[in-house]
Amino acid sequence: MMMTMGMKKMPVILVVCVLLFSSLDVLEAENSFGPAECCFKYRAARLPKVKVVTFERTNIHCASYAVVFTMKNGAKICTDPTQEWVQKLVTHLESTAPFEGSV
């Protein structure tokens, strides 16, 4: 049986296409799996209230629940939400935050 040049190239093209599509699938999976930020260690020392700008809580899909404070210099610091000083700082920030929708 005689194979033409085009028939010989078909398996190569098919393998290349499969490899390209599978690599795109892996890249997409890496970018869409799990939360963007999680904490793995907590800072034990208290933070100076005047240097804290805002806070956020970690995603429920993170292994450890944490409160992440953003400092004036842009640093993000993970803290233990069960600590009393962390709860007081969160309460303070919530009470001083501007209401949504205010102009």
C-alpha positions as CSV (number, residue, x, y, z in Angstrom):
1,M,0.0,0.0,0.0
2,M,1.4,3.3,-1.0
3,M,1.1,6.4,1.3
4,T,1.3,9.9,-0.1
5,M,3.3,12.6,1.6
6,G,0.2,14.2,3.0
7,M,-0.9,11.0,4.7
8,K,2.5,10.7,6.4
9,K,2.2,14.2,7.9
10,M,-1.3,13.7,9.3
11,P,-0.2,11.7,12.4
12,V,2.5,14.3,13.2
13,I,0.0,17.2,12.8
14,L,-2.5,15.4,15.0
15,V,0.1,14.8,17.8
16,V,1.2,18.5,17.7
17,C,-2.4,19.6,18.0
18,V,-3.1,17.3,20.9
19,L,0.0,18.5,22.7
20,L,-0.9,22.2,22.1
21,F,-4.5,21.8,23.4
22,S,-3.4,19.8,26.4
23,S,-0.8,22.4,27.4
24,L,-3.5,25.1,27.1
25,D,-5.8,23.1,29.4
26,V,-3.0,22.7,32.0
27,L,-2.3,26.5,32.0
28,E,-6.0,27.3,32.4
29,A,-6.3,24.9,35.3
30,E,-3.3,26.4,37.1
31,N,-4.9,29.9,36.8
32,S,-8.4,29.0,38.0
33,F,-7.8,26.6,40.8
34,G,-8.2,27.8,44.4
35,P,-8.2,31.2,46.1
36,A,-5.8,33.9,45.1
37,E,-4.3,34.5,48.6
38,C,-4.1,32.4,51.7
39,C,-2.1,32.7,54.9
40,F,0.2,30.0,56.2
41,K,1.6,31.8,59.3
42,Y,0.2,34.4,61.6
43,R,2.0,37.5,62.9
44,A,1.8,37.4,66.7
45,A,2.8,41.0,67.5
46,R,0.1,43.6,67.6
47,L,-0.1,46.1,64.7
48,P,-0.1,49.8,65.2
49,K,-3.7,51.0,64.6
50,V,-2.5,54.2,62.9
51,K,-0.6,52.3,60.2
52,V,-3.4,49.9,59.2
53,V,-5.4,51.0,56.1
54,T,-7.9,48.2,55.6
55,F,-8.5,44.5,56.2
56,E,-9.9,41.4,54.5
57,R,-10.7,37.9,55.5
58,T,-9.1,35.0,53.7
59,N,-11.2,32.8,51.4
60,I,-13.1,29.9,52.9
61,H,-11.1,27.5,50.6
62,C,-7.8,28.4,52.3
63,A,-6.4,25.9,54.8
64,S,-6.2,28.5,57.6
65,Y,-8.7,31.2,58.3
66,A,-7.0,34.6,58.7
67,V,-7.6,38.4,58.8
68,V,-5.2,40.1,56.4
69,F,-4.4,43.7,57.3
70,T,-3.1,46.1,54.6
71,M,-0.6,48.6,56.0
72,K,0.0,52.2,54.8
73,N,3.2,51.0,53.1
74,G,1.2,48.3,51.1
75,A,2.4,45.4,53.2
76,K,-0.2,42.6,53.8
77,I,0.0,41.0,57.1
78,C,-1.7,37.7,58.1
79,T,-3.2,37.6,61.6
80,D,-5.1,35.1,63.8
81,P,-8.8,36.1,63.9
82,T,-9.2,34.4,67.3
83,Q,-6.9,36.9,68.9
84,E,-8.7,39.6,70.9
85,W,-6.5,42.4,69.5
86,V,-7.3,41.4,65.9
87,Q,-11.0,41.4,66.7
88,K,-10.8,44.8,68.2
89,L,-8.8,46.2,65.3
90,V,-11.4,44.8,62.8
91,T,-14.2,46.3,64.9
92,H,-12.4,49.7,64.9
93,L,-11.8,49.6,61.1
94,E,-15.5,48.6,60.4
95,S,-16.7,51.5,62.6
96,T,-14.5,54.1,60.9
97,A,-15.0,52.8,57.3
98,P,-17.1,55.1,55.1
99,F,-20.6,53.8,54.2
100,E,-21.0,52.4,50.7
101,G,-22.9,54.7,48.4
102,S,-21.8,57.9,50.2
103,V,-20.5,60.7,48.1
